[in-house]
Amino acid sequence: MNTVAFFTLGCKVNQYDSQAMLEQFLKAGYETKNFHELADVYVINSCVVTNTGEKKSLQAVRRAMKQNPQADVVLAGCLAQKDAEALLGRGLRLVIGNQRRGDIVSLLREAVEQDTQIAAVDSVLKIPFEKLEIDDFDGHTRAVMKIQEGCDRYCAYCIIPYVRGSIRSREVSDIKNEAIRLAAAGYHEVVLTGIHLSSFGRDLHGQSLLDAIRAVDEVDGISRIRLGSLEPVVATDEFIQGLSDVKSLCPQFHLSLQSGNDRILQSMRRRYTAQQYLAAARRLQSAFPDCSLTTDVIVGFPGETDDEFLDSLAFCREVGFAKIHVFPYSQRAGTPAADMTGQLPKVIKDERAKELIALGKELSGEFRLKFLGKTAEVLFEEEDEAGASGYTPHYMEVYAKGAQSGEISKVRLDEIKEDRFVGTVLSK
C-alpha cells in the first residue's frame, strides 16, 4: 500500500486544505504516515505570510527529500502559487497552487506515470470557490471549516491577495451539509474560517456571513461555533445583534488590529481608525460581557516611530485583549511596504515585539483572573495518563484530572498555573 505524509504550515485555511487533500489520498487507498517517518509521498502545504513561513516551507521540502530520496515530494499552497516554475528546479514531482487541490492524486499519478514534473498552478483571479470537502479532521476534536477564500484588501504589507486571489464564498447549503457530516463524525465544535472571513457573501446573491453561521447553528450535534479572524468593520450593531441569537456561538472574537496608531494604519492601508476599532470592540463587549477579544499586531512597520509604537501599547491596554499575536514586520518582495522608506533594523523590531508580548501576557493574566473559581464547559482535546487539557468557549486552556479527550465537561476553574487553569471536573 502506498503511504503519504503531510506537513502543514500557516493558517487555519491551510489546515482545512490539507485535510481535504489528505482525504483524496485516503479515498485512493493511501495509508497515512507522520512526516518524520518514511513515506512514498510527502505533501508540504506551504505558507508565505512571512519570510519565516517561506523558509520553513523550503526546509520541510529538503527534510522530506533527505528522509526518502525515492519519495515523490509535492509542494502545495501559497509558495507554490507564488514561485511555481522556480520550485520545479528543486526536484519536486508536483507543484500545486491554490486551485485544483481536489485533483492532487490524479495530477501526482500523471506526473509519476509520465516520469515528469508538473506545475499545476492556475490563475486565482475571478474564479469560483473551489469545492473541497472534508468528512473528518484527522487528529483533532474540533473541526475547521473553510467557508471563504481570497482577499481584495491589498494591505501594504501583505502578499496574500496575490497568491490567494479574488474573493469567493462557499454556498450556504454546502456549509450546512459539511457541518452535518462533521457532527455525524462526532465533532462538537466547528471553527468557521476564511482568508478574509468578513467578506463572506459579497460575491453571492442574498447570502451573508450571518446566514452561514446560522446554518451551522441549526445542525444537531454542533454545540460550539467559533469564528476565525474578523475585520472590525464587520462588527456593526446589526451583525452583533444577529450573533447574539446564535445559541452555539463561542464568545471569543479575533478582531485584527495591526496597529493602534492612525498614521500607521493608514500607511498599512487598513480601512479603519483606532477609534473605529475601539467602538467595534466595545459593541462586542457590551453584547457579550466578559467576551474574549484576541488580535494581531505588527510591530516595526516601515517608518513606525517610538511614539507610534507606544500608541499601540496604550491602545492594546485600553481594549483589554485576552491574547495578542505579535508579529515583527516582515519585508515581503512584491508588496508596497517592501519599497517604503524607513525600514527598521531587526533589533528594533525584536525589542518592540518583546515589549508587546510582555504586555500581552499581562493582559491575558488579567483576563483569566475574571474566571478563577467559576465553572466553565471545557472541550477536552489532549489526553495524558492522569487527565486531559482543553478549552473553554472563551478559548482559555484548562487541565483536569480524570478528563477524557473528546468530551465536553463542566469544570470548576480552581487555580492558574503558568498560562492555563487547573480545574476539577464537576459533570459530563
N, C-alpha and C positions, 0 to 999 in steps of 0.2 A: 504493500500500500504506500502511495506517495504521501509525504509529510510536508507541512507548511508551518512556518513560524512568522509571527507579526511583531513589529516594533513600531509603536505609535508615539509621535511627538506632538506637542502643541495643544490645541483647544479641544473642547468637548465635541465640536463638529467633526474633528478628525477621529475622535473615539467612535463616533457613530459610523463614519465612513469605513473605518477599519472593521467594525463588526459586520457591516453589510458585505464587504469584500470577503471576510472570513467565511461567512455563511455560503457564499458562492463556492468556495473551495470545499466546504463540508458537503454540500449537495453533489459535488463532483467526486466524492469519495475520498477526499484527503483526510488525513489524521493530523491533529494539531500538536505542535511541539513548542516548548519555551524557546525564546530567542537565543538563549545561551547554549541550547542543545543542537546536535547535528540534525539538519533538515534538508529535504530536497529542494525546497523553495523558501526563500526569505523575502518578506514584503516589508519595506520600510515606508511608513506613511509620514511624510516629511512636513516640516514647518519652516517658514521664512520670516516670521514676525520680527525676530531679532537676528543679529549675526550669530548669536549663540545657538539659536534653533537651527539655523542652516549648518553650522559647524557640526552639531550633534547628529544631524541627519546624515552627513557625509561620513562621520565616524562610524555610524551604525552600518553603512554600506561596506566600509572596509572591514569591520568586525565580522560581518556575515561571510564575506569572501575569504577571510582568513580561516574562519571556523570550518568551512567546507568549500574548497576551491572548485569542486564539481557542481555545486549548487547553482540553481538559476535564481538570480537576485533581481527583485523588482523594486523600483522606486516609484512611489505614488505621491499625489498631493501637490502642495504649493511649490516646493522646489522643483518638482518635475514640470509643472506648468511654466515656471519661470525660465528654466535652463535645459530644456529637453535635449536638444541636439548635442550640447556640450557634455551632458551626462552620459550619453552613449559611449563616449570615449573612455569611460571608467570601467567598461566591461559589463554593464548591466544588460540583462536579457530583455527587460521590458521597462519602459518609462511611460507611466500613465498619469495624466494630469487630473484636473478637477471636473472631468466629464468622462463618460464611458467606463466608469468603475464597475458597473454591472456586467461588463464584458471581460473582466480581468482574466478569468480562467480560459476563455476561448482565445483571447489575444496571446496569452502565455503559451498555450498549446500550438498556436500558429507559429510563433517565434521558434519554439523548440523543434517542431516538425520540419521547418524550413532551415533550421540551423542558422538563424539570423537574429538581429536585434530589431525591436520595434519601438518607435516613439509614438504612442497613441495620445497625442496632445492636440486637442481641437480648440478653437476659439471659444471663450466663455462669455462672449458678448451677445446679447439678445437671443438667448436660448431658453427653453423651458426648464423647469425644475426637473432634475434627474431623478427618476422614480426608483430610488433604492429602498429596500425594505429589510427589516430585521424581525426575527421571531424570538430572539433571546438577547442577553447582554452578558456574554461569557465572563464568569468570574466576579460578577457584581451582584449586589442585592438591590440596587436602584438602576433604572434604565435611562439612558439618554436617548431622546428622540429629536432628530433634526427636522425642523419644520420650515426652515427658510435658508436660502443660500444667496451669496453675493452682497455687494455693498456699493452704494453710489455717493458716499460721503466724501471720499478723497481727502481725508485729513492729511496735513502736510507731511507727517512723519510716517505714514502707513503705506505699505506696499500691497496690502490685502486686496483692495479693489482691482488691482492689475492682474492678480493671479486667481481670484475667485469670481471675478466678472460681475455681470449685472444682477440686479435684484430679481429673485424669483421665489415664489412661495408655493408651499405644498397645499394641495386641495384638502379642505377640512374633512371631507369624507375619508380620505386616505389616512389622515391623522387619527381619526377615531378608530378606524379598522386596526391600525397598528397598536393603538392603546388596548384594544380588546385582546389582541394576541399576546401582548406583554402581560396583561392581567392574568390571562389563562396560564401563562408560564410561571406565575407566582410573584410577579413584581408588584410591590405595594407603592413604590414611588417612581415617578417619571419626571425627568428634567427636560423641559422644552427649550431647545436651543437653536441658534442660527448664527450666521456671520454678522448680520445686523437685524436682530430679532424685532426691534422696534418698527421696522419697515414691513413686517409681515402683512400681506393682504393688499399692498399698494398696487400690485400687478394683477390682482384678482378682482372680480366684479362682486361687490356686496359682501365680501368676507374680510374680517378684521382679526387682529390678534386675540381679542376677547372671544370671538367665535371659536377659535382654535382651542383656547383654554377651557371654554365651557364644554366643548365636545369631549375633551378628555375627562372632565369632571363628571360627565354623565356615565362613565364606564364603571360598572360594578367591579370592585376589587382594587381599583386605584384609590388609595386613601391619601396620597400626597402628590401635589403638583408643585414642582419647583421651577422657577423661571431663570433662564440664562440672562446674560448681560443686557440691560436696557439703557436707552438714552434718556436723560432727564426730561426731554421734551415730550415723551410719551406719557408721562405721569400727570395727566390732566385730571380735573375733578371727575369728568365723565368716565375716564378709564379706571380711576381708582374706585369709584362707586361700583363699577362693574366687577372689579376684582373682589370687593368686599362681599359679594354674593356667591363667590366660588367657595364651596364648603371645604374642599380639599387643598386649598392654596396654602403653601408654606409662607409664613410671614418673614421671609428673607428676600431682600431685593438688592440686586447688584446694579447700582447706578454708576456708569462710567463717568469719572470726573476728569482726570488727566492733569488739571492744574486748578489752583484756587485763585489765580490772578487773571484778570480780564485781558490784559495785553498779551499774555502768553496764550490764553485760549484763542484769541483772535489770530495770532500768528500760527497756531496749530490748525486753524480752520475748523475749530469746533463751533457749533451753531447755537451757543447759549452763553450767558454770562454767569459769573459766580452767584449772583443774586437769584437768577432764574433757576439755577441748580438747587440753591438752598430752599427756594419756595417749593420745588418739587419734592425735596426730601421732607420738608415739614408737612406737606399734604399726606405723604405716606405715613409719617409718624403719627399724625393725627387720626388717620383712618385705622391704622394698625398699631395701637400703643405697644411700646417695647419691641417693635419690629427690628429685625437685624438689617442694617444698611451696610453693604460692603461696596468697595470701589477699587478702581485702578488709578494710579497716579504716576506720571512720568516726571522724573527729576532731571535737571541738566539739559533741558531743551535749548537749542541754539539761542543765545542772547539772554537767557534767564539770569537775572541779577540776584545778588544775595537777598535783597529786599523782596523780590518777587517770589523767591523760594520760601521766605518767611511768611508771605501771604498764604501759600499753600499749606504750610504747617498750621497757621492760625485757623484757616478755613476748615481743615480736617478736624481740628479740635472742636470748632463751633458746631459742625454737623453731628459729631459724636458717632463715628463709624464703629461698627463691630469688628471690621477687618479691613486692612488696606493692603492691596497688592502693589508693590513698589517696583518700578522699572527705571533704571538709568537709561536715558535716551540712547538709542542705537541708530547710528547713521546708516540708512539703507539707500544704496545707489538706486537712482530712478525715481526717488521721491523728492518733492520740492524742498523739504527740510535739509536734505543732504547737501544742498548747494547754498544754504543760508550762511551768512556771515555770523561770527560769534560762536562758532563751535567750541564747546567747553572741554578742557582736558579731563581724562578719565578720573584723575584723583579728586577733582571737584565733584563730579557726578557720583562717585563712590561715597564721598563724605556726606553728600546730601541724602543719598539713598539710606545710608546707615542711620542718619538722624531721623528720617521719616519712618523707617522700620521700627526704631525705638518708640516713637510716638504711637505707631500702630499697635505695638504690643501693650503699651499703657492703656490705650483706648479699649482694646479687646478685653483686658483685665477688668476695667471698669464696667464694661457691658456684662461680662459673666457674673459679676458680683450681684447684679439685679436678680439673678435666678437662684442664687445659693440658698439651699434649704427648701426650695419649692419642688414641685413634681413636674415631670415632662414626659411626653411619649418619645421613646427612642427607637429608631430603626437600627438594629444591630447588624454589623457588617463583618468585621474581622474577629475571628474566634481564636482563643488560645485554650490551654488546658483548664484554666480556672474560670474563665468568663469570656466576655466579648466587648468590643467597643463599637460605637455607632454614633448617630447624630440626631439631635432634636430637630423639630421643624425650623428653629432659628439657626440651624447649622452650627450648633455647638457640640463638640465631641464629648462623649460620655463613656466611661468604662464601668462595668458592673460584673461582679462575680455571679456565676450561675446563669448568665445570659447566653443566648444562642444566636448565631448568625441567621439572618432572615426573619427574625421575629420583631414585632413592634410591641414594646412593653412599657408600662408606666413605671417610671423610676424616680426615686427621691434623690435630688442632687445634694449630696452630703458635704463634699469638700472639693476644693480645687487643687490639683497637683499639676504644676507646670502649666500647660495650655489646655487642660481638659478637666472635666468633672469626674469624680469618682462617686458612684451612686449605688443605691440599693433598689433591686427590682421589687416592686410592690404587687404588680399583677401583670398578666399576659393576655 
